[in-house]
């Protein structure tokens, strides 16, 4: 593969990832997602999905987590297929983007699986 073609593939791949968070969650879910993050109920997991910060949460929040993760998984699979890489690679890249996008005070999972607040 030529360097130019390889570079263009990377650019389109990263462009797709940049839009991932906007495309993955419809506006209504995005608002609820933001509210749940701001409330400290959910955070960004290292595997590219979201998770419950505490063991228990209201059923609506559990349902939100399941819906968002289902949509992310579908989108990750699509991006992986289009770029000839694994779903896990896409999910890891998405987590790296999520770190940047996560607001101060919201939760992220650290390398030891503990929830930490982003400074």
C-alpha positions in Angstrom: 0.0 0.0 0.0 1.4 3.4 -0.9 2.1 5.8 1.9 -0.4 8.3 0.5 -3.2 5.7 0.4 -2.3 4.4 3.9 -2.3 8.0 5.2 -5.7 8.7 3.6 -7.1 5.5 5.1 -5.9 6.6 8.5 -7.4 10.1 8.0 -10.8 8.6 7.1 -10.6 6.2 10.0 -9.9 9.0 12.5 -12.6 11.2 11.0 -15.1 8.4 11.5 -14.0 8.0 15.1 -14.3 11.8 15.7 -17.9 11.6 14.6 -18.5 8.3 16.5 -19.8 9.8 19.7 -22.2 12.1 17.9 -23.5 9.4 15.6 -23.7 6.6 18.1 -26.2 8.3 20.4 -29.4 10.0 19.3 -30.0 13.5 20.7 -32.4 12.2 23.4 -30.0 9.6 24.6 -27.1 12.0 24.4 -28.9 14.4 26.8 -29.7 11.6 29.2 -26.1 10.3 28.9 -24.7 13.7 29.7 -27.0 14.0 32.7 -26.1 10.5 34.0 -22.4 11.4 33.6 -22.8 14.7 35.3 -24.6 13.0 38.2 -21.7 10.5 38.6 -23.9 7.5 37.8 -21.9 6.4 34.8 -18.5 6.8 33.3 -16.3 5.8 30.3 -14.8 2.3 30.6 -11.4 1.5 29.3 -12.9 -1.0 26.8 -14.7 1.8 24.9 -18.1 1.4 26.5 -19.8 3.1 29.4 -20.4 1.5 32.8 -22.2 2.1 36.1 -19.9 3.8 38.5 -21.7 2.3 41.5 -23.1 -1.2 41.6 -26.7 -0.1 41.6 -28.5 2.5 39.6 -32.1 3.3 38.7 -33.5 1.0 36.0 -33.6 3.9 33.5 -29.9 4.4 33.9 -29.2 0.7 33.5 -31.3 0.7 30.3 -29.4 3.8 29.1 -26.1 2.1 29.6 -27.3 -1.0 27.7 -28.7 1.1 24.8 -25.6 3.2 24.4 -23.3 0.2 24.6 -25.4 -1.7 22.0 -25.2 1.3 19.6 -21.5 1.7 20.2 -20.8 -2.0 19.6 -22.7 -1.8 16.3 -20.8 1.3 15.2 -17.5 -0.2 16.3 -18.2 -3.3 14.2 -19.0 -1.1 11.2 -15.8 1.0 11.5 -13.7 -2.2 12.1 -15.2 -3.8 9.0 -14.6 -0.7 6.9 -11.0 -0.4 8.0 -9.9 -4.1 8.3 -9.1 -3.9 12.0 -10.6 -5.5 15.1 -13.6 -4.2 17.0 -11.3 -4.1 20.1 -8.9 -1.8 18.3 -11.8 0.5 17.4 -13.1 0.4 20.9 -9.6 1.3 22.3 -9.3 4.2 19.9 -12.8 5.4 20.9 -11.8 5.3 24.6 -8.8 7.4 23.8 -11.1 9.9 22.2 -13.5 9.7 25.1 -10.7 10.6 27.5 -10.3 13.8 25.6 -14.0 14.5 25.4 -14.8 13.7 29.0 -15.6 16.7 31.0 -13.8 17.6 34.3 -15.5 15.9 37.2 -16.9 13.0 35.1 -15.7 9.5 35.7 -13.2 7.4 33.7 -12.0 3.9 34.4 -8.3 3.7 35.3 -5.9 1.0 34.3 -6.8 -0.9 37.5 -10.5 -0.9 36.8 -11.3 1.8 39.4 -13.4 4.8 38.7 -11.6 8.2 38.9 -12.9 11.7 38.4 -11.2 13.5 35.5 -9.5 16.6 37.0 
